[in-house]
């Protein structure tokens, strides 16, 4: 419960950090926008002032003359014959006058900046005039193109001629405004992203380690419970048998004494095997085992191994189908350890197989490798459990539900032995369709000390 609370608390802290970073970056960007607008707003205003202070304005005089001529047409023409409104026509002419834009582009470049902008005119008021007559034609119902949202004001101008008076704003819209601002912020953005990535990584690794530790703790608890159960059974049997031997009436029965003695020996051997198994795993972890390999006649070895296994199973022995395809009769193996590997796989097939249990053992060899495949007709293993099969102390859901005896060390041991032979072991399984374990051991493998 405490670990879950810490996880949620950490997630909340991470969320707060993300929000804080977003707010910080947003505010920084807004500040940089204001700085950009102030800086370039001053530049374009200074540029327009410099442009208007030039001595020659012949081209603009011709623009004003054209506008005056257009105003006369609008004053005395029949409105139904007009193709455009006065405001629309004036806006088109003023926008087409590009000398201020060209001058500003060069002016900004001389100021040390590389301008990418568009030039806009926004009419504020427009009057058609004559002697003693004045008609306001804008603003009215005419809709002119709106100015861009972030356009900067370069200047406001008012001109009056014989037949019109117009007031308008000149606006400059920098197309690369966001790009320029982000270029200035690259270090801040990089540090923010790296900080978030670092925090995410630490959170992920911490969470993963907590989950791993929890799973290992659960596996350890499961192992202790299973180990207690495994040790308790033979100890109880030995205790009962020893107590029976103290009964004088039983001592006089030679056959009964032999049975009790055999039972004690059997359970004692079982205890020794359990302890040896745990010690073996401990030795493997300390890298102290040396394989003693020799050339083994594979078919003879497997047949003797399966016959002994079937004999040990007694009346509950499964059916084992052997198949051989051997181009090489012998293989370099540690016969003792590999016999334990095969026995473990066969034992698992019996433990988890259906009734009647059928096991397939397919042995193939060539000049490159020896392949041993063990197939059962059990309930199968889920994809999630397959990821943990070869981990120490791991026991699947079926083992826990059916209370199948075991310490969760068998497949871990199998994997260690196979890898000591420089080989690999894989598992294929689907729920309800049995399980296939395949061992591949290369033909040429050097002796390895573990």
C-alpha positions as CSV (number, residue, x, y, z in Angstrom):
1,X,0.0,0.0,0.0
2,X,2.9,2.3,0.9
3,X,4.7,1.6,-2.4
4,X,1.5,2.3,-4.4
5,X,1.0,5.6,-2.6
6,X,4.6,6.6,-3.4
7,X,4.0,5.7,-7.1
8,X,1.0,7.9,-7.3
9,X,2.7,10.7,-5.4
10,X,5.7,10.5,-7.8
11,X,3.3,10.5,-10.8
12,X,1.6,13.6,-9.4
13,X,5.0,15.3,-8.8
14,X,6.0,14.5,-12.4
15,X,2.7,15.9,-13.7
16,X,3.2,19.1,-11.7
17,X,6.7,19.4,-13.1
18,X,5.4,19.0,-16.7
19,X,2.8,21.7,-16.1
20,X,5.4,24.0,-14.6
21,X,7.7,23.5,-17.5
22,X,4.9,24.2,-20.0
23,X,3.9,27.3,-18.1
24,X,7.6,28.4,-18.0
25,X,8.1,27.9,-21.7
26,X,4.8,29.5,-22.6
27,X,5.6,32.6,-20.5
28,X,9.2,32.7,-21.9
29,X,7.8,32.5,-25.4
30,X,5.3,35.3,-24.7
31,X,8.0,37.5,-23.3
32,X,10.2,36.9,-26.3
33,X,7.2,37.8,-28.5
34,X,6.9,41.1,-26.7
35,X,10.6,41.7,-27.1
36,X,10.4,40.8,-30.8
37,X,7.4,43.1,-31.4
38,X,9.1,46.0,-29.6
39,X,12.4,45.6,-31.4
40,X,11.0,45.1,-34.9
41,X,8.1,47.5,-34.3
42,X,10.6,50.3,-33.7
43,X,12.7,49.2,-36.7
44,X,9.8,49.3,-39.2
45,X,8.5,52.7,-37.8
46,X,12.0,54.2,-38.1
47,X,12.2,52.7,-41.6
48,X,8.8,54.3,-42.7
49,X,9.9,57.7,-41.2
50,X,13.1,57.5,-43.2
51,X,11.2,56.6,-46.3
52,X,8.8,59.5,-45.9
53,X,11.6,61.9,-45.3
54,X,13.1,61.2,-48.8
55,X,13.0,64.2,-51.1
56,X,11.4,62.5,-54.1
57,X,7.9,60.9,-53.9
58,X,6.9,61.1,-57.5
59,X,5.6,57.6,-57.6
60,X,3.3,58.2,-54.6
61,X,2.1,61.5,-56.1
62,X,0.9,59.5,-59.1
63,X,-0.9,57.1,-56.7
64,X,-2.7,60.0,-55.1
65,X,-3.6,61.4,-58.5
66,X,-5.0,58.0,-59.5
67,X,-7.0,57.8,-56.3
68,X,-8.4,61.4,-56.9
69,X,-9.5,60.4,-60.4
70,X,-11.2,57.2,-59.0
71,X,-13.0,59.3,-56.4
72,X,-14.5,61.5,-59.1
73,X,-15.8,58.4,-60.9
74,X,-17.4,57.1,-57.6
75,X,-18.9,60.6,-56.9
76,X,-20.7,61.0,-60.2
77,X,-21.3,57.4,-61.4
78,X,-24.5,55.5,-61.1
79,X,-24.0,53.1,-58.1
80,X,-25.6,50.2,-60.0
81,X,-22.9,50.4,-62.7
82,X,-19.9,50.2,-60.3
83,X,-18.0,46.9,-60.2
84,X,-16.4,47.6,-56.8
85,X,-16.8,49.8,-53.8
86,X,-14.7,52.9,-53.2
87,X,-13.0,51.2,-50.2
88,X,-12.2,48.1,-52.1
89,X,-10.7,50.1,-55.0
90,X,-8.6,52.3,-52.8
91,X,-7.3,49.3,-50.8
92,X,-6.2,47.6,-54.0
93,X,-4.3,50.6,-55.3
94,X,-2.6,51.4,-51.9
95,X,-1.6,47.7,-51.5
96,X,-0.2,47.6,-55.0
97,X,2.2,50.5,-54.1
98,X,5.3,48.5,-53.2
99,X,8.0,51.1,-52.8
100,X,7.6,51.3,-49.0
101,X,7.9,47.5,-48.7
102,X,11.1,47.4,-50.8
103,X,12.6,50.2,-48.9
104,X,11.8,48.6,-45.5
105,X,13.3,45.3,-46.6
106,X,16.6,46.9,-47.4
107,X,16.4,49.1,-44.2
108,X,15.9,46.0,-42.0
109,X,18.7,44.1,-43.7
110,X,21.0,47.0,-43.0
111,X,19.9,46.8,-39.4
112,X,21.4,43.3,-39.3
113,X,18.3,41.2,-39.6
114,X,17.1,39.0,-42.4
115,X,13.5,40.0,-43.2
116,X,10.8,37.7,-44.4
117,X,7.6,39.7,-44.2
118,X,4.5,40.8,-46.1
119,X,3.2,44.4,-46.6
120,X,-0.4,45.2,-45.7
121,X,-2.6,48.3,-45.8
122,X,-5.6,48.7,-43.6
123,X,-8.0,51.6,-44.4
124,X,-9.4,53.2,-41.3
125,X,-11.6,55.9,-42.8
126,X,-12.5,57.0,-46.4
127,X,-14.5,60.1,-47.4
128,X,-15.5,61.2,-50.9
129,X,-15.5,65.0,-51.0
130,X,-16.4,67.9,-53.2
131,X,-17.1,71.6,-52.7
132,X,-19.3,71.8,-49.6
133,X,-19.9,68.0,-49.9
134,X,-18.6,65.1,-47.9
135,X,-19.7,61.4,-47.9
136,X,-18.3,58.8,-45.6
137,X,-17.9,55.5,-47.6
138,X,-15.8,53.5,-45.1
139,X,-16.3,52.1,-42.6
140,X,-19.6,50.8,-44.0
141,X,-20.9,47.4,-45.0
142,X,-17.8,46.9,-47.2
143,X,-15.6,44.0,-46.0
144,X,-11.9,44.5,-46.6
145,X,-9.2,41.8,-46.0
146,X,-8.4,41.8,-42.3
147,X,-4.8,42.5,-41.2
148,X,-2.8,39.5,-39.9
149,X,-3.0,38.9,-36.2
150,X,0.6,39.6,-35.3
151,X,1.3,42.3,-37.9
152,X,3.3,45.3,-36.6
153,X,2.2,48.9,-37.1
154,X,4.7,50.7,-39.3
155,X,2.8,54.0,-39.5
156,X,-0.6,55.7,-39.8
157,X,-1.2,58.2,-42.6
158,X,-3.9,60.6,-43.7
159,X,-4.1,62.2,-47.1
160,X,-6.6,64.6,-48.5
161,X,-7.1,65.7,-52.1
162,X,-9.8,67.4,-54.1
163,X,-12.2,64.6,-54.1
164,X,-11.3,62.2,-51.2
165,X,-9.8,62.0,-47.7
166,X,-8.3,58.7,-46.6
167,X,-6.7,57.5,-43.4
168,X,-4.9,54.2,-43.3
169,X,-2.3,52.1,-41.4
170,X,0.7,50.4,-42.9
171,X,1.3,47.0,-41.3
172,X,4.3,44.6,-41.6
173,X,3.7,40.9,-40.9
174,X,6.9,38.9,-40.3
175,X,6.4,35.4,-41.6
176,X,9.3,33.9,-39.8
177,X,8.4,35.5,-36.5
178,X,7.9,32.2,-34.6
179,X,11.0,30.7,-36.2
180,X,13.2,33.7,-35.1
181,X,11.8,33.6,-31.5
182,X,12.3,29.8,-31.2
183,X,15.8,30.1,-32.5
184,X,16.5,32.5,-29.7
185,X,14.9,30.1,-27.2
186,X,16.7,26.9,-28.4
187,X,18.9,26.6,-25.3
188,X,15.9,27.0,-22.9
189,X,13.9,24.5,-24.9
190,X,16.7,22.0,-25.1
191,X,17.3,22.2,-21.3
192,X,13.6,21.8,-20.6
193,X,13.3,18.8,-22.9
194,X,16.5,17.2,-21.4
195,X,15.2,17.8,-17.9
196,X,11.9,16.2,-18.6
197,X,13.6,13.3,-20.4
198,X,15.9,12.8,-17.4
199,X,13.0,13.0,-14.9
200,X,10.9,10.6,-17.1
201,X,13.9,8.2,-17.2
202,X,14.4,8.3,-13.5
203,X,10.7,7.8,-12.8
204,X,10.5,4.9,-15.3
205,X,13.6,3.2,-13.9
206,X,12.4,3.6,-10.3
207,X,9.0,2.3,-11.2
208,X,10.4,-0.6,-13.1
209,X,12.8,-1.5,-10.2
210,X,10.0,-1.3,-7.7
211,X,7.9,-3.7,-9.8
212,X,10.9,-6.0,-10.2
213,X,11.6,-5.9,-6.5
214,X,7.9,-6.6,-5.7
215,X,7.9,-9.5,-8.1
216,X,11.1,-10.9,-6.6
217,X,9.7,-10.4,-3.1
218,X,6.6,-12.4,-4.1
219,X,8.7,-15.1,-5.7
220,X,10.9,-15.3,-2.6
221,X,7.8,-15.6,-0.4
222,X,6.4,-18.3,-2.7
223,X,9.8,-20.1,-2.6
224,X,9.9,-20.1,1.1
225,X,6.4,-21.4,1.4
226,X,7.1,-24.2,-1.1
227,X,10.4,-25.0,0.5
228,X,8.7,-25.2,3.9
229,X,6.1,-27.5,2.4
230,X,8.7,-29.7,0.6
231,X,10.8,-30.1,3.7
232,X,7.9,-30.6,6.1
233,X,6.5,-33.6,4.2
234,X,9.6,-35.9,4.4
235,X,10.4,-34.6,8.0
236,X,6.9,-35.5,9.1
237,X,7.2,-39.0,7.5
238,X,10.6,-39.6,9.1
239,X,9.2,-38.5,12.5
240,X,6.3,-40.8,12.2
241,X,8.4,-43.7,11.1
242,X,11.0,-43.1,13.8
243,X,8.2,-43.0,16.4
244,X,6.9,-46.3,15.1
245,X,10.3,-47.9,15.4
246,X,10.2,-47.2,19.1
247,X,7.1,-49.3,19.5
248,X,8.2,-52.7,20.9
249,X,5.4,-54.5,19.1
250,X,6.6,-53.3,15.7
251,X,10.3,-54.0,16.5
252,X,9.4,-57.7,16.7
253,X,8.0,-57.5,13.1
254,X,11.0,-57.7,10.9
255,X,9.1,-57.0,7.7
256,X,7.5,-53.9,9.2
257,X,10.9,-52.6,10.4
258,X,12.3,-53.1,7.0
259,X,9.4,-51.1,5.4
260,X,9.8,-48.3,8.0
261,X,13.6,-48.3,7.5
262,X,13.2,-48.1,3.7
263,X,10.7,-45.2,4.2
264,X,13.2,-43.3,6.3
265,X,16.0,-43.9,3.8
266,X,13.7,-42.7,0.9
267,X,12.6,-39.6,2.7
268,X,16.2,-38.9,3.8
269,X,17.3,-39.2,0.2
270,X,14.5,-36.8,-0.8
271,X,15.7,-34.3,1.8
272,X,19.3,-34.6,0.5
273,X,18.1,-34.0,-3.1
274,X,16.2,-30.9,-2.1
275,X,19.3,-29.5,-0.2
276,X,21.6,-30.5,-3.1
277,X,19.3,-28.7,-5.6
278,X,19.5,-25.5,-3.6
279,X,23.3,-25.8,-3.1
280,X,23.7,-26.5,-6.9
281,X,21.9,-23.2,-7.7
282,X,24.1,-21.4,-5.2
283,X,27.2,-22.9,-6.7
284,X,26.0,-21.9,-10.2
285,X,25.6,-18.3,-9.0
286,X,29.2,-18.3,-7.7
287,X,30.6,-19.6,-11.0
288,X,32.2,-22.7,-9.5
289,X,30.9,-25.6,-11.6
290,X,33.0,-27.1,-14.3
291,X,31.4,-29.3,-17.0
292,X,33.0,-32.6,-17.6
293,X,32.1,-33.4,-21.2
294,X,32.7,-36.5,-23.3
295,X,31.4,-38.0,-26.5
296,X,28.0,-39.4,-25.7
297,X,26.1,-41.8,-27.9
298,X,22.9,-39.8,-28.2
299,X,20.3,-42.4,-29.1
300,X,21.5,-44.9,-26.5
301,X,21.7,-42.2,-23.9
302,X,18.2,-40.9,-24.6
303,X,16.6,-44.4,-24.7
304,X,18.2,-45.4,-21.4
305,X,17.2,-42.1,-19.9
306,X,13.5,-42.4,-20.9
307,X,13.3,-46.0,-19.8
308,X,14.6,-45.2,-16.4
309,X,12.2,-42.3,-16.2
310,X,9.2,-44.5,-17.1
311,X,10.2,-47.1,-14.6
312,X,10.4,-44.5,-11.9
313,X,6.9,-43.2,-12.7
314,X,5.4,-46.6,-12.2
315,X,1.7,-47.0,-12.9
316,X,1.3,-43.3,-13.7
317,X,4.0,-43.4,-16.4
318,X,3.2,-41.3,-19.5
319,X,3.5,-42.3,-23.1
320,X,6.8,-41.1,-24.6
321,X,7.2,-41.1,-28.3
322,X,10.8,-41.0,-29.4
323,X,11.9,-39.8,-32.8
324,X,15.5,-39.8,-34.0
325,X,17.1,-38.2,-37.0
326,X,20.8,-38.4,-36.3
327,X,23.5,-37.7,-38.9
328,X,26.0,-37.7,-36.1
329,X,25.8,-40.5,-33.6
330,X,27.7,-38.9,-30.8
331,X,27.9,-35.5,-29.3
332,X,30.1,-33.7,-26.8
333,X,28.0,-33.4,-23.6
334,X,28.2,-33.5,-19.8
335,X,26.1,-36.6,-19.5
336,X,25.2,-36.2,-15.8
337,X,24.0,-32.6,-16.1
338,X,22.3,-33.1,-19.4
339,X,20.5,-36.1,-18.0
340,X,19.1,-33.9,-15.2
341,X,18.0,-31.4,-17.8
342,X,16.0,-34.0,-19.8
343,X,14.6,-35.4,-16.6
344,X,13.4,-32.0,-15.5
345,X,11.7,-31.4,-18.8
346,X,10.0,-34.8,-18.7
347,X,9.0,-34.3,-15.0
348,X,7.4,-31.0,-15.9
349,X,5.5,-32.6,-18.8
350,X,4.1,-35.2,-16.4
351,X,3.3,-32.6,-13.7
352,X,1.4,-30.3,-16.0
353,X,0.3,-32.6,-18.8
354,X,-3.3,-33.8,-19.3
355,X,-4.5,-37.3,-18.5
356,X,-3.5,-39.5,-20.2
357,X,-0.1,-37.7,-20.6
358,X,1.7,-37.9,-23.9
359,X,5.2,-36.7,-24.4
360,X,7.1,-36.3,-27.6
361,X,10.9,-36.4,-27.7
362,X,12.4,-35.4,-31.0
363,X,16.2,-35.8,-31.4
364,X,18.0,-34.4,-34.4
365,X,21.7,-33.9,-35.1
366,X,24.0,-32.8,-37.9
367,X,27.5,-31.5,-38.2
368,X,26.5,-28.2,-36.8
369,X,24.3,-28.9,-33.8
370,X,22.3,-31.3,-31.6
371,X,18.6,-30.5,-31.3
372,X,16.4,-31.9,-28.5
373,X,12.7,-31.1,-28.6
374,X,10.3,-32.1,-25.8
375,X,6.6,-31.7,-26.5
376,X,3.7,-32.3,-24.0
377,X,-0.1,-32.2,-24.3
378,X,-0.6,-30.0,-21.3
379,X,-2.8,-26.8,-20.9
380,X,-0.1,-24.6,-22.4
381,X,1.6,-21.5,-21.0
382,X,0.5,-17.9,-21.6
383,X,2.8,-15.4,-23.3
384,X,3.2,-13.4,-20.1
385,X,4.4,-16.5,-18.1
386,X,6.8,-17.5,-20.9
387,X,8.8,-14.4,-20.2
388,X,9.6,-15.6,-16.7
389,X,9.8,-19.4,-17.1
390,X,13.6,-19.6,-16.7
391,X,13.8,-17.2,-13.7
392,X,14.9,-18.6,-10.4
393,X,12.0,-19.4,-8.0
394,X,9.4,-18.6,-10.6
395,X,6.3,-20.8,-10.5
396,X,3.4,-20.3,-12.9
397,X,-0.3,-19.8,-12.1
398,X,-1.2,-23.4,-12.7
399,X,1.5,-24.5,-10.1
400,X,0.0,-22.2,-7.5
401,X,-3.6,-23.1,-8.2
402,X,-3.1,-26.9,-8.2
403,X,-0.4,-26.8,-5.4
404,X,2.0,-28.7,-7.6
405,X,5.2,-29.5,-5.7
406,X,8.3,-27.7,-6.8
407,X,10.8,-25.0,-5.8
408,X,10.8,-23.0,-9.0
409,X,14.4,-24.0,-9.7
410,X,14.1,-26.7,-12.3
411,X,13.9,-24.6,-15.5
412,X,16.4,-22.1,-14.1
413,X,18.8,-25.0,-13.7
414,X,18.0,-26.3,-17.2
415,X,18.8,-23.0,-18.7
416,X,22.1,-22.7,-16.9
417,X,23.2,-26.1,-18.0
418,X,22.2,-25.6,-21.6
419,X,24.0,-22.2,-21.8
420,X,27.1,-23.8,-20.2
421,X,27.1,-26.0,-23.3
422,X,27.0,-22.8,-25.3
423,X,23.5,-23.7,-26.4
424,X,20.1,-22.2,-26.3
425,X,16.7,-23.2,-25.0
426,X,13.4,-21.8,-26.3
427,X,9.8,-22.4,-25.5
428,X,6.7,-22.3,-27.7
429,X,3.2,-22.6,-26.3
430,X,-0.4,-21.5,-26.7
431,X,-3.0,-22.0,-24.0
432,X,-4.8,-25.3,-24.6
433,X,-2.3,-26.5,-27.2
434,X,0.5,-27.9,-25.1
435,X,4.1,-26.7,-24.8
436,X,7.3,-27.3,-26.8
437,X,10.8,-26.9,-25.3
438,X,13.6,-27.0,-27.8
439,X,17.3,-27.2,-26.9
440,X,20.0,-26.6,-29.4
441,X,23.7,-27.3,-28.6
442,X,26.4,-26.6,-31.2
443,X,28.6,-29.5,-32.3
444,X,31.8,-27.6,-31.5
445,X,31.8,-26.0,-28.0
446,X,34.7,-25.5,-25.8
447,X,34.7,-26.4,-22.1
448,X,33.4,-23.6,-20.0
449,X,33.8,-23.0,-16.3
450,X,30.8,-21.6,-14.6
